Amino acid sequence: METLRDILDAAAHGVFPPPDGGTTVMPQHSPRDAGVLAFTAHSVVFTDEDPAWVHGTLRAVDCDALAATMNARFLAAFMERTGRTTDTIDVMLVGSPLPGRPDVELTEIEDPRHPRVVSSRRRRDDVRVWAAEGAVLVLGRGVGGRLEVAVDVAEGVRHRGLGRALVTAARQLAGEPLWAQVSAGNARSLRAFQAAGYRPVGSEALFIPR
């Protein structure tokens, strides 16, 4: 039986669900994560709720069927049904692992107080954190057990290419495909990830317990 991780691993290598306008519903990988992944003309809803409820709710959404899984009405119904919360719809990006050592100097740290670390530990397992020049780089296992990256660059050291250097370094640390979730409105971050070789592959709405 195909799992959420199987779908993500295939997408990381450029193999996507069929663009047939359909929606695949599958169980959650973990009790923490539920949500929606939207690829080209095919969506994946991962939830422990009844698949019949998912499909029935999607049919009731008054919009183009291809957009139904990311429609605000469906997402609101999902939150009400599950008692979960979400922040935003993100762009999903993936980068292949890179050889070599990072060009930027990194120091692995443990700082549970940093906002980016707090957020990552709420959403990911096996979190590791590195500091660099007023910035932090975080790796951890998130949706479907995939490896995910997050960065935070202080205002005083921005506009120097540090964000791009950090997400490039993350690909060198990863050893496997590395995923990023970036708000569609965060153009600065999207540019940094794309300049570092990450490819947009879809969109994601992640629902986590309140």
GROMACS elastic network, one bead per residue, 0.5 to 0.9 nm:
[ bonds ]
;  ai    aj funct       b0    kb
    2     5     6  0.82352   500
    2     6     6  0.60802   500
    2     7     6  0.73982   500
    2    26     6  0.88450   500
    3     6     6  0.50819   500
    3     7     6  0.65894   500
    3     8     6  0.88351   500
    3    26     6  0.75203   500
    3    27     6  0.82375   500
    3    29     6  0.80323   500
    3   144     6  0.83068   500
    4     7     6  0.52178   500
    4     8     6  0.63331   500
    4     9     6  0.86413   500
    4    26     6  0.73719   500
    4    27     6  0.81438   500
    4    28     6  0.78506   500
    4    29     6  0.68813   500
    4    44     6  0.84610   500
    4    46     6  0.75696   500
    4   143     6  0.83702   500
    4   144     6  0.56713   500
    4   145     6  0.89547   500
    5     8     6  0.50288   500
    5     9     6  0.59400   500
    5    10     6  0.84402   500
    5    29     6  0.80862   500
    5   143     6  0.81427   500
    5   145     6  0.67639   500
    5   146     6  0.69855   500
    6     9     6  0.51694   500
    6    10     6  0.61318   500
    6    11     6  0.85981   500
    6   144     6  0.86989   500
    7    10     6  0.52199   500
    7    11     6  0.61831   500
    7    12     6  0.86672   500
    7    15     6  0.84398   500
    7    16     6  0.74001   500
    7    17     6  0.75066   500
    7    44     6  0.89825   500
    8    11     6  0.50259   500
    8    12     6  0.61344   500
    8    13     6  0.87820   500
    8    16     6  0.85614   500
    8   144     6  0.77476   500
    8   146     6  0.76629   500
    9    12     6  0.51004   500
    9    13     6  0.66716   500
    9    14     6  0.89652   500
    9    15     6  0.85526   500
    9   146     6  0.81690   500
    9   177     6  0.79473   500
   10    13     6  0.52516   500
   10    14     6  0.64264   500
   10    16     6  0.65006   500
   10    17     6  0.87710   500
   11    16     6  0.50882   500
   11    17     6  0.81022   500
   11    94     6  0.87145   500
   11   201     6  0.72927   500
   12    15     6  0.73549   500
   12    16     6  0.87250   500
   12    93     6  0.88999   500
   12    94     6  0.62256   500
   12    95     6  0.77257   500
   12    96     6  0.77572   500
   12   177     6  0.64532   500
   12   178     6  0.84411   500
   12   179     6  0.85315   500
   12   201     6  0.81552   500
   13    16     6  0.86635   500
   13    96     6  0.85675   500
   13   177     6  0.85281   500
   14   201     6  0.84287   500
   16    19     6  0.81364   500
   16    39     6  0.73542   500
   16    40     6  0.81475   500
   16    42     6  0.87888   500
   16   201     6  0.88035   500
   17    20     6  0.84427   500
   17    39     6  0.73923   500
   17    40     6  0.81632   500
   17    41     6  0.86065   500
   17    42     6  0.63867   500
   17    43     6  0.81405   500
   17    44     6  0.88189   500
   18    21     6  0.81956   500
   18    22     6  0.82315   500
   18    40     6  0.83049   500
   18    41     6  0.76478   500
   18    42     6  0.66043   500
   19    22     6  0.75618   500
   19    39     6  0.80570   500
   19    40     6  0.58679   500
   19    42     6  0.53631   500
   20    23     6  0.88247   500
   20    40     6  0.88949   500
   20    41     6  0.59736   500
   20    42     6  0.62723   500
   21    40     6  0.84537   500
   21    42     6  0.51534   500
   21    43     6  0.79175   500
   21    65     6  0.73151   500
   21    66     6  0.57818   500
   22    41     6  0.71134   500
   22    42     6  0.51300   500
   22    43     6  0.65910   500
   22    44     6  0.87111   500
   22    65     6  0.87004   500
   22    66     6  0.79376   500
   23    38     6  0.89682   500
   23    41     6  0.88876   500
   23    42     6  0.57550   500
   23    44     6  0.56446   500
   23    45     6  0.71138   500
   23    55     6  0.80489   500
   23    69     6  0.81637   500
   24    42     6  0.77828   500
   24    43     6  0.62397   500
   24    45     6  0.61720   500
   24    46     6  0.82891   500
   25    43     6  0.85342   500
   25    44     6  0.58624   500
   25    46     6  0.58203   500
   25    47     6  0.72889   500
   25    51     6  0.60758   500
   25    54     6  0.77020   500
   25    55     6  0.85296   500
   26    29     6  0.89399   500
   26    44     6  0.74831   500
   26    45     6  0.64105   500
   26    47     6  0.63435   500
   26    48     6  0.76198   500
   26    51     6  0.78655   500
   27    30     6  0.86423   500
   27    34     6  0.85829   500
   27    45     6  0.84450   500
   27    46     6  0.53767   500
   27    47     6  0.50704   500
   27    48     6  0.50859   500
   27    49     6  0.80713   500
   28    31     6  0.66943   500
   28    32     6  0.82823   500
   28    33     6  0.65053   500
   28    34     6  0.58875   500
   28    35     6  0.85247   500
   28    45     6  0.88934   500
   28    46     6  0.51078   500
   28    48     6  0.58425   500
   28   144     6  0.79464   500
   29    32     6  0.83663   500
   29    33     6  0.70508   500
   29    34     6  0.81533   500
   29    46     6  0.78815   500
   29    47     6  0.86068   500
   29   143     6  0.73875   500
   29   144     6  0.53046   500
   29   145     6  0.76325   500
   30    33     6  0.58162   500
   30    34     6  0.80814   500
   30   143     6  0.83305   500
   30   144     6  0.75934   500
   30   145     6  0.87742   500
   31    34     6  0.78002   500
   31    48     6  0.86094   500
   31   208     6  0.89680   500
   31   209     6  0.88888   500
   32   123     6  0.78046   500
   32   207     6  0.83337   500
   32   208     6  0.58804   500
   32   209     6  0.65649   500
   33    46     6  0.81949   500
   33    47     6  0.80825   500
   33   123     6  0.79519   500
   33   142     6  0.80938   500
   33   143     6  0.63883   500
   33   144     6  0.81949   500
   33   206     6  0.69356   500
   33   207     6  0.62269   500
   33   208     6  0.55904   500
   33   209     6  0.80635   500
   34    45     6  0.78042   500
   34    46     6  0.54167   500
   34    47     6  0.51034   500
   34    48     6  0.79533   500
   34    84     6  0.86960   500
   34   143     6  0.83015   500
   34   205     6  0.86824   500
   34   206     6  0.61206   500
   34   207     6  0.51282   500
   34   208     6  0.65639   500
   35    44     6  0.83715   500
   35    45     6  0.58446   500
   35    46     6  0.54643   500
   35    47     6  0.65997   500
   35    75     6  0.88207   500
   35    78     6  0.84421   500
   35   204     6  0.74404   500
   35   205     6  0.55327   500
   35   207     6  0.51712   500
   35   208     6  0.82899   500
   36    43     6  0.69987   500
   36    44     6  0.56962   500
   36    46     6  0.63000   500
   36    47     6  0.86729   500
   36    69     6  0.69957   500
   36    70     6  0.76100   500
   36    75     6  0.87936   500
   36   203     6  0.82083   500
   36   204     6  0.56343   500
   36   205     6  0.52001   500
   36   206     6  0.65627   500
   36   207     6  0.84186   500
   37    42     6  0.86998   500
   37    43     6  0.56297   500
   37    44     6  0.50562   500
   37    45     6  0.64296   500
   37    46     6  0.81966   500
   37    69     6  0.84959   500
   37    70     6  0.87409   500
   37    92     6  0.85653   500
   37   202     6  0.70313   500
   37   203     6  0.58419   500
   37   205     6  0.66870   500
   37   206     6  0.84415   500
   38    41     6  0.77212   500
   38    42     6  0.62229   500
   38    44     6  0.63605   500
   38    45     6  0.85620   500
   38    67     6  0.87863   500
   38    69     6  0.74866   500
   38    70     6  0.75564   500
   38   201     6  0.88190   500
   38   202     6  0.54959   500
   38   203     6  0.51268   500
   38   204     6  0.62389   500
   38   205     6  0.86550   500
   39    42     6  0.53167   500
   39    43     6  0.57345   500
   39    44     6  0.80488   500
   39   201     6  0.67222   500
   39   203     6  0.67825   500
   39   204     6  0.89874   500
   40    43     6  0.78655   500
   40    66     6  0.88065   500
   40   201     6  0.83630   500
   40   202     6  0.70532   500
   41    66     6  0.59244   500
   41    67     6  0.85532   500
   42    66     6  0.73855   500
   43    66     6  0.83894   500
   43    69     6  0.69395   500
   44    69     6  0.85970   500
   45    54     6  0.81031   500
   45    69     6  0.79791   500
   46    49     6  0.87422   500
   47    50     6  0.81152   500
   47    51     6  0.82933   500
   48    51     6  0.82191   500
   49    52     6  0.85597   500
   49    53     6  0.72516   500
   49    54     6  0.75902   500
   49    81     6  0.84907   500
   49    82     6  0.78939   500
   50    53     6  0.53372   500
   50    54     6  0.67671   500
   51    54     6  0.50036   500
   51    55     6  0.62839   500
   51    56     6  0.84700   500
   52    55     6  0.52951   500
   52    56     6  0.59584   500
   52    57     6  0.84318   500
   53    56     6  0.51198   500
   53    57     6  0.59590   500
   53    58     6  0.84881   500
   54    57     6  0.52883   500
   54    58     6  0.62001   500
   54    59     6  0.87403   500
   54    74     6  0.88350   500
   54    78     6  0.83498   500
   55    58     6  0.51020   500
   55    59     6  0.62519   500
   55    60     6  0.87606   500
   56    59     6  0.51987   500
   56    60     6  0.64391   500
   57    60     6  0.51224   500
   57    61     6  0.66018   500
   57    74     6  0.67809   500
   57    77     6  0.78384   500
   57    78     6  0.89090   500
   58    61     6  0.53125   500
   58    62     6  0.86849   500
   58    65     6  0.79218   500
   58    68     6  0.59779   500
   58    69     6  0.67270   500
   58    74     6  0.65023   500
   59    62     6  0.78342   500
   59    65     6  0.78201   500
   59    68     6  0.80862   500
   60    63     6  0.89221   500
   60    74     6  0.87315   500
   61    64     6  0.85720   500
   61    65     6  0.82234   500
   61    68     6  0.63166   500
   61    69     6  0.88746   500
   61    71     6  0.76813   500
   61    73     6  0.66196   500
   61    74     6  0.66369   500
   62    65     6  0.84093   500
   62    68     6  0.79700   500
   62    73     6  0.86902   500
   63    66     6  0.83505   500
   63    67     6  0.68785   500
   63    68     6  0.62581   500
   63    71     6  0.77895   500
   64    67     6  0.54557   500
   64    68     6  0.63641   500
   65    68     6  0.50829   500
   65    69     6  0.81084   500
   66    69     6  0.76033   500
   66    70     6  0.88824   500
   67    70     6  0.57369   500
   67    71     6  0.61351   500
   68    72     6  0.84943   500
   68    73     6  0.84253   500
   68    74     6  0.68806   500
   69    72     6  0.84747   500
   69    73     6  0.89662   500
   69    74     6  0.62432   500
   69    75     6  0.72557   500
   70    73     6  0.84291   500
   70    74     6  0.69570   500
   70    75     6  0.65868   500
   70    89     6  0.79529   500
   70   203     6  0.86448   500
   70   204     6  0.83814   500
   70   205     6  0.76185   500
   71    74     6  0.55206   500
   71    75     6  0.63526   500
   71    76     6  0.86634   500
   72    75     6  0.50716   500
   72    76     6  0.59377   500
   72    77     6  0.84619   500
   73    76     6  0.51810   500
   73    77     6  0.61566   500
   73    78     6  0.85836   500
   74    77     6  0.50255   500
   74    78     6  0.60784   500
   74    79     6  0.86907   500
   75    79     6  0.63166   500
   75    80     6  0.86917   500
   75   205     6  0.81611   500
   76    79     6  0.51612   500
   76    80     6  0.62087   500
   76    81     6  0.85497   500
   77    80     6  0.50872   500
   77    81     6  0.59692   500
   77    82     6  0.85252   500
   78    81     6  0.51748   500
   78    82     6  0.61239   500
   78    83     6  0.81750   500
   78    84     6  0.79910   500
   78   207     6  0.85865   500
   79    82     6  0.52995   500
   79    83     6  0.54296   500
   79    84     6  0.50179   500
   79    85     6  0.59601   500
   79    86     6  0.78694   500
   79   207     6  0.73848   500
   80    83     6  0.53269   500
   80    84     6  0.72280   500
   80    85     6  0.87889   500
   81    84     6  0.81102   500
   82    85     6  0.86985   500
   82   207     6  0.88343   500
   82   209     6  0.85521   500
   83   208     6  0.89460   500
   83   209     6  0.71036   500
   83   210     6  0.71980   500
   84   207     6  0.57467   500
   84   208     6  0.54225   500
   84   210     6  0.54605   500
   85   206     6  0.83099   500
   85   207     6  0.53675   500
   85   208     6  0.56310   500
   85   209     6  0.62988   500
   85   210     6  0.57830   500
   86    89     6  0.84128   500
   86   205     6  0.71387   500
   86   206     6  0.59950   500
   86   208     6  0.64950   500
   86   209     6  0.88340   500
   86   210     6  0.88612   500
   87    90     6  0.89858   500
   87   205     6  0.81105   500
   87   206     6  0.78266   500
   87   207     6  0.81968   500
   88   183     6  0.67169   500
   88   184     6  0.87291   500
   88   204     6  0.85852   500
   88   205     6  0.65429   500
   88   206     6  0.80026   500
   89   181     6  0.89344   500
   89   182     6  0.84444   500
   89   183     6  0.63782   500
   89   184     6  0.72301   500
   89   203     6  0.67631   500
   89   204     6  0.56258   500
   89   206     6  0.77304   500
   90   181     6  0.54634   500
   90   182     6  0.50004   500
   90   184     6  0.57548   500
   90   185     6  0.88514   500
   90   202     6  0.86585   500
   90   203     6  0.55308   500
   90   204     6  0.51550   500
   90   205     6  0.64009   500
   90   206     6  0.85229   500
   91   180     6  0.80448   500
   91   181     6  0.56128   500
   91   182     6  0.51612   500
   91   183     6  0.60038   500
   91   184     6  0.57422   500
   91   190     6  0.84894   500
   91   200     6  0.67527   500
   91   201     6  0.78010   500
   91   202     6  0.60853   500
   91   204     6  0.63151   500
   92   179     6  0.71260   500
   92   180     6  0.59448   500
   92   182     6  0.67397   500
   92   199     6  0.82919   500
   92   200     6  0.57026   500
   92   201     6  0.57788   500
   92   202     6  0.52084   500
   92   203     6  0.51376   500
   92   204     6  0.63000   500
   93   178     6  0.83551   500
   93   179     6  0.57027   500
   93   180     6  0.51305   500
   93   181     6  0.64164   500
   93   182     6  0.78324   500
   93   190     6  0.89321   500
   93   193     6  0.79569   500
   93   194     6  0.84035   500
   93   198     6  0.57797   500
   93   199     6  0.51150   500
   93   201     6  0.57438   500
   93   202     6  0.73873   500
   93   203     6  0.85983   500
   94   148     6  0.88942   500
   94   177     6  0.65681   500
   94   178     6  0.54861   500
   94   180     6  0.62257   500
   94   181     6  0.89333   500
   94   197     6  0.85408   500
   94   198     6  0.51254   500
   94   199     6  0.53551   500
   94   200     6  0.66387   500
   94   201     6  0.72208   500
   95    98     6  0.87469   500
   95   168     6  0.89104   500
   95   171     6  0.67046   500
   95   176     6  0.87447   500
   95   177     6  0.56951   500
   95   178     6  0.51648   500
   95   179     6  0.64887   500
   95   180     6  0.83473   500
   95   193     6  0.86820   500
   95   196     6  0.83110   500
   95   197     6  0.62597   500
   95   199     6  0.63482   500
   96   171     6  0.66450   500
   96   174     6  0.87063   500
   96   175     6  0.84224   500
   96   176     6  0.66235   500
   96   178     6  0.63580   500
   96   197     6  0.81638   500
   96   198     6  0.75871   500
   97   170     6  0.83689   500
   97   172     6  0.58702   500
   97   173     6  0.77328   500
   97   174     6  0.59470   500
   97   175     6  0.52572   500
   97   176     6  0.52297   500
   97   177     6  0.56430   500
   97   178     6  0.69857   500
   98   101     6  0.88540   500
   98   168     6  0.82096   500
   98   169     6  0.84256   500
   98   170     6  0.87294   500
   98   171     6  0.53432   500
   98   173     6  0.79164   500
   98   174     6  0.79460   500
   98   175     6  0.73642   500
   98   176     6  0.87234   500
   99   171     6  0.82477   500
   99   172     6  0.56360   500
   99   173     6  0.85563   500
   99   175     6  0.82797   500
  100   172     6  0.62780   500
  100   173     6  0.88269   500
  101   104     6  0.88192   500
  101   169     6  0.74988   500
  101   172     6  0.63214   500
  101   173     6  0.78637   500
  102   105     6  0.71835   500
  102   106     6  0.80638   500
  102   165     6  0.81434   500
  102   166     6  0.82264   500
  102   168     6  0.75793   500
  102   170     6  0.80154   500
  102   171     6  0.88913   500
  102   172     6  0.63990   500
  102   173     6  0.78669   500
  103   165     6  0.74355   500
  103   166     6  0.88967   500
  103   168     6  0.88913   500
  103   169     6  0.71379   500
  104   132     6  0.73991   500
  104   162     6  0.82795   500
  104   165     6  0.65872   500
  104   166     6  0.70819   500
  104   169     6  0.71997   500
  105   131     6  0.84639   500
  105   132     6  0.61913   500
  105   133     6  0.82540   500
  106   130     6  0.57600   500
  106   131     6  0.56638   500
  106   132     6  0.51896   500
  106   133     6  0.85844   500
  106   136     6  0.88731   500
  106   137     6  0.86354   500
  106   166     6  0.89367   500
  106   169     6  0.89890   500
  107   129     6  0.83778   500
  107   130     6  0.51509   500
  107   131     6  0.52118   500
  107   132     6  0.66750   500
  108   128     6  0.75202   500
  108   129     6  0.57022   500
  108   131     6  0.62956   500
  109   128     6  0.78702   500
  109   129     6  0.56528   500
  109   130     6  0.55324   500
  109   131     6  0.66408   500
  110   117     6  0.88654   500
  110   128     6  0.78277   500
  110   129     6  0.65060   500
  110   130     6  0.82045   500
  111   114     6  0.59528   500
  111   117     6  0.70946   500
  111   118     6  0.88423   500
  111   129     6  0.79004   500
  112   115     6  0.81450   500
  112   117     6  0.59878   500
  112   118     6  0.60938   500
  112   121     6  0.85985   500
  113   116     6  0.85867   500
  113   117     6  0.70015   500
  113   118     6  0.64604   500
  114   117     6  0.52122   500
  114   118     6  0.61627   500
  114   119     6  0.86652   500
  114   136     6  0.89490   500
  115   118     6  0.50120   500
  115   119     6  0.61144   500
  115   120     6  0.85188   500
  116   119     6  0.51467   500
  116   120     6  0.60775   500
  116   121     6  0.86343   500
  116   136     6  0.79674   500
  116   137     6  0.88847   500
  116   138     6  0.79397   500
  116   150     6  0.76995   500
  116   151     6  0.74614   500
  116   152     6  0.65932   500
  117   120     6  0.50142   500
  117   121     6  0.60789   500
  117   122     6  0.85517   500
  117   127     6  0.82139   500
  117   128     6  0.88610   500
  117   129     6  0.74715   500
  117   136     6  0.86194   500
  117   138     6  0.71529   500
  118   121     6  0.53541   500
  118   122     6  0.63766   500
  118   123     6  0.89604   500
  119   122     6  0.52392   500
  119   123     6  0.65722   500
  119   124     6  0.85941   500
  120   123     6  0.51998   500
  120   124     6  0.55749   500
  120   125     6  0.82892   500
  120   127     6  0.71921   500
  120   138     6  0.74821   500
  120   139     6  0.83577   500
  120   140     6  0.74299   500
  120   142     6  0.88964   500
  120   150     6  0.77315   500
  121   124     6  0.51736   500
  121   125     6  0.65239   500
  121   126     6  0.83024   500
  121   127     6  0.64444   500
  121   140     6  0.81261   500
  122   125     6  0.83003   500
  122   208     6  0.88031   500
  123   140     6  0.87204   500
  123   141     6  0.84370   500
  123   142     6  0.63209   500
  123   143     6  0.84185   500
  123   208     6  0.76653   500
  124   127     6  0.65163   500
  124   139     6  0.86059   500
  124   140     6  0.54087   500
  124   141     6  0.50493   500
  124   143     6  0.78842   500
  124   145     6  0.86769   500
  124   147     6  0.89755   500
  124   148     6  0.81739   500
  125   140     6  0.55870   500
  125   142     6  0.64935   500
  125   145     6  0.84308   500
  126   139     6  0.80310   500
  126   140     6  0.53120   500
  126   141     6  0.61218   500
  127   138     6  0.68360   500
  127   139     6  0.56432   500
  127   141     6  0.70660   500
  128   137     6  0.83183   500
  128   138     6  0.57332   500
  128   139     6  0.53443   500
  128   140     6  0.63461   500
  129   136     6  0.67727   500
  129   137     6  0.56896   500
  129   139     6  0.66139   500
  129   140     6  0.88678   500
  130   135     6  0.84513   500
  130   136     6  0.55774   500
  130   137     6  0.51074   500
  130   138     6  0.65057   500
  130   139     6  0.88109   500
  131   134     6  0.71348   500
  131   135     6  0.57904   500
  131   137     6  0.63962   500
  131   138     6  0.89633   500
  132   135     6  0.51456   500
  132   136     6  0.60892   500
  132   137     6  0.78561   500
  132   162     6  0.88457   500
  132   166     6  0.83654   500
  133   136     6  0.83362   500
  133   153     6  0.86626   500
  133   154     6  0.88227   500
  133   157     6  0.74599   500
  133   162     6  0.85054   500
  134   152     6  0.86915   500
  134   153     6  0.65057   500
  134   154     6  0.56979   500
  134   155     6  0.87683   500
  134   156     6  0.79550   500
  134   157     6  0.66722   500
  135   151     6  0.72810   500
  135   152     6  0.54952   500
  135   154     6  0.58293   500
  135   157     6  0.80016   500
  135   162     6  0.82063   500
  135   163     6  0.82912   500
  135   166     6  0.86868   500
  136   150     6  0.83614   500
  136   151     6  0.56373   500
  136   152     6  0.53389   500
  136   153     6  0.66716   500
  136   154     6  0.88222   500
  136   166     6  0.83742   500
  137   149     6  0.73354   500
  137   150     6  0.60795   500
  137   152     6  0.67861   500
  137   153     6  0.88203   500
  137   166     6  0.66184   500
  137   167     6  0.77754   500
  137   169     6  0.89851   500
  137   170     6  0.75821   500
  138   148     6  0.81553   500
  138   149     6  0.56342   500
  138   150     6  0.51248   500
  138   151     6  0.60953   500
  138   152     6  0.86369   500
  138   170     6  0.84079   500
  139   147     6  0.68612   500
  139   148     6  0.56327   500
  139   150     6  0.66379   500
  139   151     6  0.89318   500
  139   170     6  0.76802   500
  139   174     6  0.82127   500
  139   178     6  0.89214   500
  140   145     6  0.88916   500
  140   146     6  0.82501   500
  140   147     6  0.56723   500
  140   148     6  0.54493   500
  140   149     6  0.67638   500
  140   150     6  0.87340   500
  141   144     6  0.80912   500
  141   145     6  0.51490   500
  141   146     6  0.54188   500
  141   148     6  0.59505   500
  141   149     6  0.89036   500
  142   145     6  0.52323   500
  142   146     6  0.56018   500
  142   147     6  0.63767   500
  142   148     6  0.62541   500
  143   146     6  0.58650   500
  143   147     6  0.83383   500
  143   148     6  0.84410   500
  143   206     6  0.84599   500
  144   147     6  0.89975   500
  145   148     6  0.89495   500
  146   177     6  0.81186   500
  146   178     6  0.75027   500
  146   179     6  0.71627   500
  147   174     6  0.77112   500
  147   176     6  0.77430   500
  147   177     6  0.71504   500
  147   178     6  0.53721   500
  147   179     6  0.60717   500
  147   180     6  0.87348   500
  148   177     6  0.88433   500
  148   178     6  0.56075   500
  148   180     6  0.56186   500
  148   181     6  0.80555   500
  149   167     6  0.75654   500
  149   170     6  0.70791   500
  149   178     6  0.68082   500
  149   179     6  0.61797   500
  149   180     6  0.54674   500
  149   181     6  0.81605   500
  150   167     6  0.80881   500
  150   180     6  0.68298   500
  150   181     6  0.80984   500
  150   182     6  0.89778   500
  151   163     6  0.72103   500
  151   166     6  0.73813   500
  151   167     6  0.74145   500
  152   163     6  0.78671   500
  153   156     6  0.83545   500
  153   157     6  0.68508   500
  153   158     6  0.64802   500
  153   162     6  0.75851   500
  153   163     6  0.65766   500
  154   157     6  0.57386   500
  154   158     6  0.65642   500
  155   158     6  0.53946   500
  155   159     6  0.87681   500
  156   159     6  0.88649   500
  157   160     6  0.67121   500
  157   162     6  0.75876   500
  158   161     6  0.72417   500
  158   162     6  0.68666   500
  158   163     6  0.77091   500
  159   162     6  0.74866   500
  159   163     6  0.85555   500
  160   163     6  0.80622   500
  161   164     6  0.54197   500
  161   165     6  0.62462   500
  161   166     6  0.87632   500
  161   192     6  0.79388   500
  162   166     6  0.60979   500
  162   167     6  0.87072   500
  162   192     6  0.89993   500
  163   166     6  0.51618   500
  163   167     6  0.63383   500
  163   168     6  0.85370   500
  163   189     6  0.77204   500
  163   192     6  0.62308   500
  163   193     6  0.81782   500
  164   167     6  0.53549   500
  164   168     6  0.60804   500
  164   169     6  0.85307   500
  164   189     6  0.85435   500
  164   191     6  0.84290   500
  164   193     6  0.63318   500
  164   194     6  0.86062   500
  164   195     6  0.67913   500
  164   196     6  0.57386   500
  165   168     6  0.51075   500
  165   169     6  0.60955   500
  165   170     6  0.86431   500
  165   192     6  0.85287   500
  165   196     6  0.75223   500
  166   170     6  0.61675   500
  166   171     6  0.88757   500
  166   196     6  0.89753   500
  167   171     6  0.66492   500
  167   172     6  0.89774   500
  167   192     6  0.77822   500
  167   193     6  0.65422   500
  167   196     6  0.65940   500
  167   198     6  0.88939   500
  168   171     6  0.53355   500
  168   172     6  0.68090   500
  168   193     6  0.80684   500
  168   195     6  0.89414   500
  168   196     6  0.53480   500
  168   197     6  0.77739   500
  168   198     6  0.89231   500
  169   172     6  0.50455   500
  169   173     6  0.63410   500
  169   174     6  0.86741   500
  170   173     6  0.50249   500
  170   174     6  0.60114   500
  170   178     6  0.79241   500
  171   174     6  0.51698   500
  171   175     6  0.72692   500
  171   176     6  0.80132   500
  171   177     6  0.78168   500
  171   178     6  0.65543   500
  171   196     6  0.89362   500
  172   175     6  0.68166   500
  173   176     6  0.88540   500
  174   177     6  0.71822   500
  174   178     6  0.65549   500
  175   178     6  0.84190   500
  178   198     6  0.85983   500
  179   198     6  0.83567   500
  180   193     6  0.83043   500
  180   198     6  0.83749   500
  181   203     6  0.83420   500
  181   204     6  0.76238   500
  182   185     6  0.82938   500
  182   186     6  0.68063   500
  182   187     6  0.89224   500
  182   189     6  0.70882   500
  182   190     6  0.66544   500
  183   186     6  0.53343   500
  183   187     6  0.82464   500
  183   189     6  0.85136   500
  183   190     6  0.81875   500
  184   187     6  0.69840   500
  184   190     6  0.77572   500
  184   203     6  0.88661   500
  185   188     6  0.87276   500
  185   190     6  0.86527   500
  186   189     6  0.55675   500
  186   190     6  0.62985   500
  186   191     6  0.87723   500
  187   190     6  0.50100   500
  187   191     6  0.60691   500
  187   192     6  0.85932   500
  188   191     6  0.52883   500
  188   192     6  0.63650   500
  188   193     6  0.88846   500
  189   192     6  0.50552   500
  189   193     6  0.62795   500
  189   194     6  0.86113   500
  190   193     6  0.52660   500
  190   194     6  0.61290   500
  190   195     6  0.84623   500
  191   194     6  0.51863   500
  191   195     6  0.59243   500
  191   196     6  0.84958   500
  192   195     6  0.51552   500
  192   196     6  0.62398   500
  192   197     6  0.88933   500
  192   198     6  0.89261   500
  193   196     6  0.50521   500
  193   197     6  0.65411   500
  193   198     6  0.54380   500
  193   199     6  0.81076   500
  194   197     6  0.51000   500
  194   199     6  0.63518   500
  194   200     6  0.79869   500
  195   198     6  0.73570   500
  200   203     6  0.83595   500
